[in-house]
Amino acid sequence: MFYDEGPFGRKPFRAEKDNKRAKSDKRKRKNNRWQATDREFRCAHCKQMVFLTSDMGTVHRNHCPHCLHSLHVDTKPGNRASTCQSRMEPIGLTVKHNGFDKYGRERGGDIMLVHACTGCGTININRIAGDDSCREILAVFERSLAMGDDQRRAVEKAGVRLLLFEDSEVLRTALFGISLV
Protein backbone atom coordinates (compact mmCIF):
# COMPACT_ATOMS: atom_id res chain seq x y z
CA MET A 1 0.00 0.00 0.00
CA PHE A 2 1.28 3.42 -0.94
CA TYR A 3 1.32 6.23 1.60
CA ASP A 4 -1.35 8.36 -0.18
CA GLU A 5 -3.73 5.59 -1.10
CA GLY A 6 -6.24 3.32 0.57
CA PRO A 7 -8.96 3.84 3.16
CA PHE A 8 -6.48 4.23 6.01
CA GLY A 9 -3.93 6.34 4.21
CA ARG A 10 -3.62 10.09 4.26
CA LYS A 11 -5.21 12.35 1.71
CA PRO A 12 -2.81 13.95 -0.70
CA PHE A 13 -1.54 17.32 0.52
CA ARG A 14 -2.25 19.02 -2.79
CA ALA A 15 -5.96 18.07 -2.79
CA GLU A 16 -6.38 19.48 0.72
CA LYS A 17 -4.66 22.71 -0.26
CA ASP A 18 -6.78 23.09 -3.43
CA ASN A 19 -9.95 22.51 -1.41
CA LYS A 20 -8.97 25.21 1.11
CA ARG A 21 -8.16 27.62 -1.71
CA ALA A 22 -11.56 27.03 -3.34
CA LYS A 23 -13.36 27.69 -0.03
CA SER A 24 -11.29 30.84 0.52
CA ASP A 25 -12.08 32.10 -2.99
CA LYS A 26 -15.80 31.52 -2.40
CA ARG A 27 -15.66 33.53 0.83
CA LYS A 28 -13.84 36.39 -0.90
CA ARG A 29 -16.40 36.49 -3.70
CA LYS A 30 -19.26 36.45 -1.21
CA ASN A 31 -17.82 39.28 0.91
CA ASN A 32 -16.79 41.39 -2.08
CA ARG A 33 -19.82 41.02 -4.29
CA TRP A 34 -19.86 44.72 -5.07
CA GLN A 35 -16.61 44.48 -7.02
CA ALA A 36 -18.20 42.22 -9.59
CA THR A 37 -21.41 44.24 -9.91
CA ASP A 38 -20.10 47.83 -9.83
CA ARG A 39 -20.43 48.55 -13.54
CA GLU A 40 -22.57 50.52 -15.98
CA PHE A 41 -26.31 49.97 -15.84
CA ARG A 42 -29.56 51.13 -17.38
CA CYS A 43 -31.72 53.22 -15.04
CA ALA A 44 -34.95 51.44 -14.12
CA HIS A 45 -36.79 54.79 -13.94
CA CYS A 46 -35.65 56.97 -16.87
CA LYS A 47 -34.09 54.13 -18.95
CA GLN A 48 -30.86 56.06 -19.65
CA MET A 49 -27.50 54.28 -19.58
CA VAL A 50 -25.31 55.17 -16.60
CA PHE A 51 -21.56 54.78 -17.01
CA LEU A 52 -18.98 54.81 -14.25
CA THR A 53 -16.58 57.73 -14.55
CA SER A 54 -13.64 58.91 -12.51
CA ASP A 55 -15.23 62.35 -12.00
CA MET A 56 -18.26 61.07 -10.08
CA GLY A 57 -16.37 61.45 -6.77
CA THR A 58 -17.70 58.31 -5.10
CA VAL A 59 -16.70 54.65 -5.09
CA HIS A 60 -20.13 53.05 -5.50
CA ARG A 61 -22.54 54.32 -8.15
CA ASN A 62 -25.96 53.37 -6.86
CA HIS A 63 -28.25 55.98 -8.39
CA CYS A 64 -28.86 57.50 -11.78
CA PRO A 65 -27.19 60.92 -12.24
CA HIS A 66 -30.03 62.02 -14.55
CA CYS A 67 -33.14 61.33 -12.43
CA LEU A 68 -31.51 60.37 -9.07
CA HIS A 69 -33.59 57.18 -8.76
CA SER A 70 -31.99 53.99 -7.52
CA LEU A 71 -32.63 50.31 -6.82
CA HIS A 72 -32.67 48.76 -3.36
CA VAL A 73 -29.54 46.66 -3.79
CA ASP A 74 -27.52 47.45 -0.63
CA THR A 75 -28.05 46.72 3.03
CA LYS A 76 -24.76 48.53 3.76
CA PRO A 77 -23.02 50.82 1.27
CA GLY A 78 -21.54 48.77 -1.56
CA ASN A 79 -22.38 45.26 -0.38
CA ARG A 80 -25.14 44.55 -2.94
CA ALA A 81 -26.77 42.17 -0.45
CA SER A 82 -30.40 43.36 -0.41
CA THR A 83 -33.03 40.85 -1.45
CA CYS A 84 -35.67 43.55 -2.04
CA GLN A 85 -34.38 44.89 -5.42
CA SER A 86 -37.31 47.37 -5.67
CA ARG A 87 -37.06 50.90 -6.99
CA MET A 88 -35.93 53.65 -4.64
CA GLU A 89 -37.32 57.13 -5.12
CA PRO A 90 -35.40 60.29 -4.09
CA ILE A 91 -37.56 62.01 -1.49
CA GLY A 92 -35.26 64.58 0.06
CA LEU A 93 -31.81 65.78 1.00
CA THR A 94 -29.84 65.72 4.22
CA VAL A 95 -26.34 66.59 5.39
CA LYS A 96 -23.96 63.92 6.64
CA HIS A 97 -22.08 65.58 9.45
CA ASN A 98 -18.35 65.00 9.68
CA GLY A 99 -17.94 65.53 13.43
CA PHE A 100 -16.23 68.45 15.13
CA ASP A 101 -12.87 70.12 14.59
CA LYS A 102 -10.28 70.61 17.36
CA TYR A 103 -11.97 73.90 18.37
CA GLY A 104 -15.37 72.28 18.88
CA ARG A 105 -16.91 73.72 15.71
CA GLU A 106 -19.04 71.43 13.61
CA ARG A 107 -17.40 70.43 10.33
CA GLY A 108 -19.37 70.91 7.14
CA GLY A 109 -20.75 67.71 5.74
CA ASP A 110 -21.63 66.14 2.43
CA ILE A 111 -25.06 66.65 0.89
CA MET A 112 -26.79 63.27 0.79
CA LEU A 113 -29.81 62.02 -1.14
CA VAL A 114 -32.58 60.42 0.90
CA HIS A 115 -34.18 57.48 -0.89
CA ALA A 116 -37.35 55.62 0.07
CA CYS A 117 -37.85 52.08 -1.20
CA THR A 118 -41.15 51.64 -3.03
CA GLY A 119 -41.18 47.94 -2.12
CA CYS A 120 -40.33 47.64 1.56
CA GLY A 121 -40.32 51.30 2.67
CA THR A 122 -36.68 51.35 3.83
CA ILE A 123 -35.09 54.79 4.06
CA ASN A 124 -31.46 55.03 2.82
CA ILE A 125 -29.08 57.90 2.33
CA ASN A 126 -26.65 58.07 -0.58
CA ARG A 127 -23.85 60.50 -1.24
CA ILE A 128 -24.41 62.87 -4.14
CA ALA A 129 -21.93 62.22 -6.93
CA GLY A 130 -20.04 64.93 -8.81
CA ASP A 131 -21.87 64.23 -12.07
CA ASP A 132 -25.41 64.30 -10.63
CA SER A 133 -27.87 66.75 -12.18
CA CYS A 134 -28.01 69.92 -10.07
CA ARG A 135 -31.44 70.67 -11.55
CA GLU A 136 -32.76 67.31 -10.28
CA ILE A 137 -31.13 67.80 -6.87
CA LEU A 138 -32.90 71.15 -6.49
CA ALA A 139 -36.18 69.59 -7.69
CA VAL A 140 -35.89 66.87 -5.03
CA PHE A 141 -35.26 69.58 -2.43
CA GLU A 142 -38.35 71.52 -3.56
CA ARG A 143 -40.51 68.36 -3.44
CA SER A 144 -39.23 67.51 0.04
CA LEU A 145 -40.39 70.90 1.34
CA ALA A 146 -43.95 69.94 0.35
CA MET A 147 -43.68 66.43 1.86
CA GLY A 148 -46.61 65.16 3.93
CA ASP A 149 -46.35 64.84 7.71
CA ASP A 150 -46.62 61.02 7.71
CA GLN A 151 -43.70 60.59 5.32
CA ARG A 152 -41.64 63.22 7.17
CA ARG A 153 -42.20 61.34 10.46
CA ALA A 154 -41.12 58.06 8.82
CA VAL A 155 -37.90 59.70 7.63
CA GLU A 156 -37.23 61.19 11.08
CA LYS A 157 -37.94 57.81 12.68
CA ALA A 158 -35.18 56.37 10.47
CA GLY A 159 -32.81 58.92 12.05
CA VAL A 160 -32.54 61.24 9.04
CA ARG A 161 -32.96 65.02 9.35
CA LEU A 162 -34.19 66.44 6.05
CA LEU A 163 -32.96 69.80 4.83
CA LEU A 164 -35.50 72.55 5.45
CA PHE A 165 -36.15 75.86 3.69
CA GLU A 166 -33.68 77.52 6.09
CA ASP A 167 -30.97 75.20 4.72
CA SER A 168 -31.43 76.28 1.08
CA GLU A 169 -28.34 78.54 1.18
CA VAL A 170 -26.22 75.66 2.52
CA LEU A 171 -27.46 73.48 -0.34
CA ARG A 172 -26.81 76.08 -3.03
CA THR A 173 -23.33 76.78 -1.65
CA ALA A 174 -22.55 73.05 -1.64
CA LEU A 175 -23.79 72.63 -5.23
CA PHE A 176 -22.48 75.79 -6.85
CA GLY A 177 -19.73 76.98 -4.49
CA ILE A 178 -21.32 80.40 -4.01
CA SER A 179 -24.46 81.77 -2.48
CA LEU A 180 -27.09 82.60 -5.13
CA VAL A 181 -29.38 84.58 -2.86
N, C-alpha and C positions, 0 to 999 in steps of 0.2 A: 504494500500500500504506500502510495506517495503521500508526502506531507500535506498537500493541499486538497487531496481527494478523499472521498468516502464520507459516511455519515458521522464519523467521530473525528474527522480531521478538521483543521481550521479552514475558514473561508479565505480566499485569496485576498491579500492586502489591497490590491488595486481595485477590486470590486467594491470593497468597503469604502475606499476613498472616493470613488466615482459616485456611489450612492449618497455620501455626505455632501458632495459638491452639488448634486442635483437638488437635494433638499434645501441647501443654502441658496441656490439660485432661485428656487420657487419662493422662498421667504423674501428675498430681495425684490423680486418682481411684485409680490403682493404688497409690500410696504412702500414701494416706489411706483405705484400705478400711474401717478400723474405724469411721469416722464414719458411714458409711452403714448399718452392721450393728449398731451399739450401740443396741439397742432392746429392748423387752420380748420375752420368749420363754417357751415352755413347757418345763419341766424334763424331760429325757429319762428321768430316773430315777423321780421321784415324781409327775410329770405335773401339778404345780401351775404356775400362771402366775406369772412373775417380772416385776415392773414396776420400772423405774428410778425411783429417788427421790433427792431431794437429801440425805437423811440417811444414805445408805449410806457416805459418807466415802471413796469411791474413784471414779476416773474410769471404769474399765472393769469392768462387771459380767460376770464370766465363770463364776460358779458360783451355784447355787441357794441362797438364804438359809435354806431349810427343811431340806434334806437334805445340803447342801454338795457335791453332785456337780456335775460340769462336763462339758464336751465339749472334746476336743483341737482347738481352733481356732487357737491362737496358736503361733508359733515364738518370738516376742518379745512382751512384754506389749502387747496392743492391736492387733497388726498383722493378725490374722485370716488368716494366710497358711498355716496348716497344711493339708496334704492328707489327714491321717489321719482327722479328724472322728469318732474313736471316743469312747466314754465314758471319763471320768476319775473315778476313785474316790478319796475323801479317805482317806489312810492314816496321817496323822500331823500333828504340828504342829512348827514350828521358830520361831526368832526371827531376824529380819533385823536384823543389827547396824548401827547408824548411826555407826560410827567412834568416835573418842575426843574428849573435850572438851579445852580448853586446858591442863588440869591432868593430862592423861594417863589420866583415868578413862574407862572404857568407857561410852558412852551407851546408854541403854535402847533397845531396838528394838521393832518391830512384830511381833505374833504373826502367823505366816503358816501357811496350810494347805499341806500337802504332798499333791499329787495324783499318782497313778500311772495312766498310760494303759492301758486294758484291751486296746487294739489293738496298739500298738507298744512298750509298756513304758516310755515316756519318763516321767521324773520332773520335775514342775514345782512351783513354789511360787507361791501366790497370796495376796495380802493379804486378811485377814479384813475384811469390811465391817461397818459399824455396825449393820446390821439383820440380821446372821446370828444364827441360833439358838444361844444359849449352851449349851443342853442338848445340841445336836448337836456343838458344838465339844468339850465335855467328853467326850462319847461317843467321838469320834474319838481324843481323847487316851488314854482308857482302852483302846481297841482297839490303839493303837500300842504301849502298854506290853507287850501280849501278842504282839507281832509276831514272826514266825519269824526265825531268824538269816539265812537266805538273802535275804529281802526287806530286812532291816535293812542288810545289806552292800551291796545294790544301791542303796539310798538314800544310804548313805555314799559309795559310789563316784561318785554324781552330785554330790557335794560338799555334801550337806545333812546337818546335825546335828539329829536329832530330839530333841524335849524328852523328858527322862527323868523318873522319879518325883520326883527331887530338885528338878525345876523346876516342880512342881505349884503351889507358892505364887506363883511368878512369873506363871504362867498365870492363876490365880484373881485376883490383883491386877490384871492387865491387863484381864480381863473385867469384874470387878465393882468395881474401884477400892479394895477393901479386902482384907485377908487374912481368910479364913474358917476358918483353922485354930484 
